[in-house]
């Protein structure tokens, strides 16, 4: 009888212990989320309610979330690149109803910068999405269709292009994007910055197209999307990460474009992000252990879908055919080498990558078009059953 009671008491005590441990773990996780939210959502001088329904806070430029990163405690703010690039360009007449830069922007007062306000649900979804980079092999299928510059021509210090902006149909758990990137390192030492546009219901809780970026200093062990962690330094007063693109391209009709570039400042080594001809901010050099140079730069598209589901469309959802009002594209593709000048990319300098069947996505690159198309990449397709 005593032995039986002892056994029962052990079971009860054990179950209580597990329950307490579980409750403590949940409390600790919730506490950490609240701590991160306080770091992101600074006290604003002004708050703007956008037409899309979210809030943008105008935060003191010197007190923005970036400076809570331990590596940026004594960081000296860089208000503009050391050498300004002439980033204005002549529009290409792809369509008589062409439109440009339809980003939902705000106007923050002098001395402040726009920071999209983040809710706890936003943060949870963003962390989950970023963690999916690690879980992709088992839980998700990723398909990339892009070009990169050959490694033996490295080092590289910048990449740029003007991309068509679309709103591909995606479902919960899926995403579809057009982006540029810079990268260096192997394995856990991979340092990477990505920027462009995407449709990601998991991140924004809607099916709209948004400007986005993500970065990692250690192959996705740390880092984040947009400003969901400290790091990216916002400089521009109107364009910001996470902004919605109010109007997008239509097949054979209106072409909405987005000029975008990533380049390293020669003096500070910070990596600047330029969107729609504005230097919107930068990724400080001190965030990275292995990005003093880039051994790889590239442009293209990416889709993500849960295992067992068909892949979403990429770009316009149509295959490349050299008609720039049909397939998704990057035109005026350029890179920056040791000369620190942006130059066109000859075909023999690039490697094409497409890990999906050609029934899903295709890729086409040419360096022979007259300016302002110049060197151009077309990519994408309808998606579908891409893994059987």
N, C-alpha and C positions, 0 to 999 in steps of 0.2 A: 504493500500500500504506500509506504514511504517512498519507494523507488518510483512508483507510478506518478505520485504527486510531484516529485522532483523533475521527472521527465516533462510533465505538463507545464510546470513553471518555467523550465528551460525554453520550451517552445514559445510560450507567451512572451517571455523576456526577449527572446530572439526576434519575434515579430514586432514587438514594440521598438526594439533597437533599429530594425530596418525601416519602420515607419518614421521614427525620429530622424534617421539619417536622410531619408527621402525628403522629409519636410525641410530639413536644414539645407539640403542641396538646392531645393526649389527656392527657398528664401535667399540663399546666397546668389543664385542666378538672377533673381528679380532685383536684388540690391545692386548687382553689377550693371544690369540694364539701366536702372535709374541713375546710377553714377555716370554712365556714358551719355545718357540723355542730357544731363546737366552740363556736361562738357560741350555738347554739340549746340544746344539751344541757349545761346547767350542772351543776356538782357538787351533788347533792341532799342535803338533810338527811334525807330519807326517800323511799323509792320504793314505789309501790303497783302491784301487778299486778291489773289489772281483770278482771272476768268475761269481757270480750270478747277478752282475750288481749294487749292492749297495755299498756305501762307508763306511768304518770304519775309524774313526779318533783316532789317538794315542794321548791321553790327559794326561797332568801332573796328576799323581796319587793323588796329594794333591789338585787339582783344578777340579776334576771330578764333574758331576752334583749332586751327592749325597749330597755334602756339602752345597748346597743352601737350603736344608731343614732347617727351623727355629730351629728344635730340634737338628740339627747337627752342629751348628755354632762353638761350642767348642769341637767337637768330636775328640778323639784321634784315629788316624788310627791304626787298628790292621792288621798287615801284614800276620799273620798266626794264626791258632787256638792255644790256650794255650797248649793243648796236642794233638799231631798229631796221627791220627788213621792210622793203617796199612791198606790202602785201595786197595792194589794190590791183585789180586785173580787169581786162575787158571781158564782158559777158559773151559767151558763145551762143550763137543763135540756133539753139536746138529746136525751139518751139516758138511760134508767134505769141503764145500766151505764157511765156516764161516768167517765173517768179523767183525771188531770192530771199534768203535769210528770214524765213517766217518763224523765228524763234520767239516764244513768249518772253518778253523782257520786262524789266522793271527799271525804275529810276531812283536809286538811293541817294541821299544827301551826301555832299562832299565829306570825306573823312570816314565814310561807312561803306560796307560792301554787302551785297545780297547773299544771304545764307538761307537755303530752303529749310523751313522748320520741319523737324523730324518727330514723329510720334513713336510710342513704344512698339506698335505693330510694324511701323516702317523699319525700325531698327532690327526687330526679330526677323522680318522677311529678308532684309539686306544681309544679315549675318548668315542666314541659312543659304542664301543664293551664293555668297562668296565661298562658303564651305563646300558647296556643290562642285567646285573646281577639283577638290580632292576626291569626292565621291563619284565623279563622273564615270569612271570605268565600270562601276557596278549598278548605279542607280539611273544614270542618264547617258544618252548618246549625244556626242558633240560632233558636228561636221563643220570643217573649216575649208573655205575656198579662197585662197589668197596668193599673192606674190610676195617674195622676199628678195632682198639683194644678196648676191652670193657672198659667203663669209670671207672668202679670200680677198675681197675688195675692202674689207673692214680695216680701220674703225670707221663708224658712222656717227654723225652728230645731229642728224635731223631727218625727218621725212614729212612730206606734205602732199596734198591732193585736194581736189574739189569733188565731192561725192554727191550723187543724186540721193534725195531723201524720200523714203517710202514708208508706208504703214502696213507691213505684211500682217496677215491674219495669224494670230497665235492664240493658244489656249493656256489655261493655268498650268504652270510648271514648265512652259516653253519660253523661248526667247529667240529673237532674230535680230542681227546687228550688222552694221557696216562700220569699220573701224580702221585706224592706223595704230601702229605700235612700235616701240623701241625696246630692246631686250639685250641682256648680257648674262653670261654664266651658264652653268650646267647643274642639274640635280637640284639640291636644296639651296644652292647659291644663285639660282636664277633671280635676277632683278628685272622687273617688267613694268612698263606703263602702257596702257591702252586707252584710246579715246575715240569717240565717234557718236553715232546715234543708234538707238535700239528700241525695240518694243519688248517690254518685260513686265507682264502683269504681276509676277511675284514680287518685284521690287517696288512698283508704284501703285499696285492695286487698281490698275486700269489698262486699257489696251491701246493707249496713245503712244506716239513716238516721242522719245526724250533724248536730250543731249546727255552723254554719260562719260564716265572715265572710271578706271580702277587701276590700282597699283599694288605691287608686292615686292618686298625686299628679300624674300626667302621662299619662293615657289609656293605661295599661297598659305603659308603657316600664319602670316600676319599680312595686314593691308586691308583694303576695303573698296567698296563702290562709292563714288562721289565724295561726300563729306561725312560718311557714316563712321569715320574715325579721324583722328587728328593727322594732318599731313599736308594736304593740298592748300596752298596759300592763294586766296582769292584777291584779285587786284581790280578787275573791271567793276564798274558801278551798275551795269545793266544785265549782262549775260552771265550765267552761272550754271554750275553742274546740276543736273536734274531738271533743267528747264524743259517745258513741253514745246514741241514743234507744232505750231498752230495749223500749218497747212503742209501737205505732202504731195509728192509727184503722182501723176496718173499715167498709165500706160498709153503712149502715143499722144499725150496732151501736155498739161502743165508740168514743167520740170522745176521742182524746188531743189536748190543746191546748197551745199554747205562746204565752204573752204575750211580746211582744218590742217593743223601742223603741230608737230612736236619737235622742238629743237633745243640744244643745249647752249646756255649762255657761256661764251668763251672765258669770261672772267670769273664768274661765281660758280660755274658748273651746274647751276640749277637748270631743270628741264622745263621750258616754257610751253604752255598750251595756248595755241591761237585758234579761235573759233569765229567764223563769219567775219574775218578780217579784224578781230580784236584780240589783243593779248589778255586773256581773261584771268590768267594766274600761272603759278608754277609749282613744280614738285622740287623742294629743296634738295640739294646734293647730299646733305647729311642724313637723309632718309635711307640712302642706299649704300651698301658696302661694295657693290660691284657694277656701278653704272657711271663710272668716270668716262667710259666710252660705251658705245653699243656695237656688239658684233653681229646684230641682226636688226633690220628694220623692215617693215612690210605694211601691206594694205589688203583689205578684202572683206569677206563676210563670214559670219559664224551663226550657226543655229544650235540650239540645245532643246532636247525633248526627253521626257521620261522613257525608260526602257519599256518597250511594248507599244508605244504610241507612234504614229507617223510623224516624220519631221515636218516642220512648217516651211513655208516658202522663204526664200532668201532674196533680198533686193526687191525687184518688181514682181518676182514670181515667174519671170520669163527668162529663157536662155539667151546668152550673148549672140548677136547677129550683126554687129557693127552699126546698128541704128541706135543712136544715143537717146532716143525717146522710148526705147523698148526695155532693154535690160538695165539692171543697176550698174553704176559705173563710178570710177574715180578718173577724172581727167586731169591734165597738167600735173602728172605724177613727177615728183622731184625728190632728191635726197641731198644730204649735206655730208661731204667728206672732210678731210683734213684742211681743205681750202676754206672751209666755213662758208662756202657759197652754195646756194641751192641750184642743182643742175638736173636736167632731164635724165631719165633712166633708159638707156639702150636695152633692147631685148636680150642681148647676150650677157647683161649684168644681172638678170633676174632668174629666179627659180619659181616655177609654178607648183602649187600644192592644191590638191583636191582629194580628200579622203572619202568622198561619197560617189556612188555610181553616177554615170553621166545622165541617167534618166532623172536624177534628182537635181544636181547642180553641175554647172559647167563654168569654164573660165577662158578668157581670151585677152591677150595683151598685145598691143601694137605701139610702136614708137614713131610711126610715119604720118600721123595726122597733122594738118596745118594748125598753127596756133589760133585760138587759145585752147584747143583740145590737146594738141601736142601728144606726149606719151600718155596712153590711156589704158585702163583696165576695165573690162566688162565681166560681170560675175553673177552667179545666182541661178535660180530656177524654182520649180514648183514644190520641191521636196517630195514627201510621200514615204513609201516603204523603202527606206534607204539602208537597212541593216540586214536584209535577207537576200 
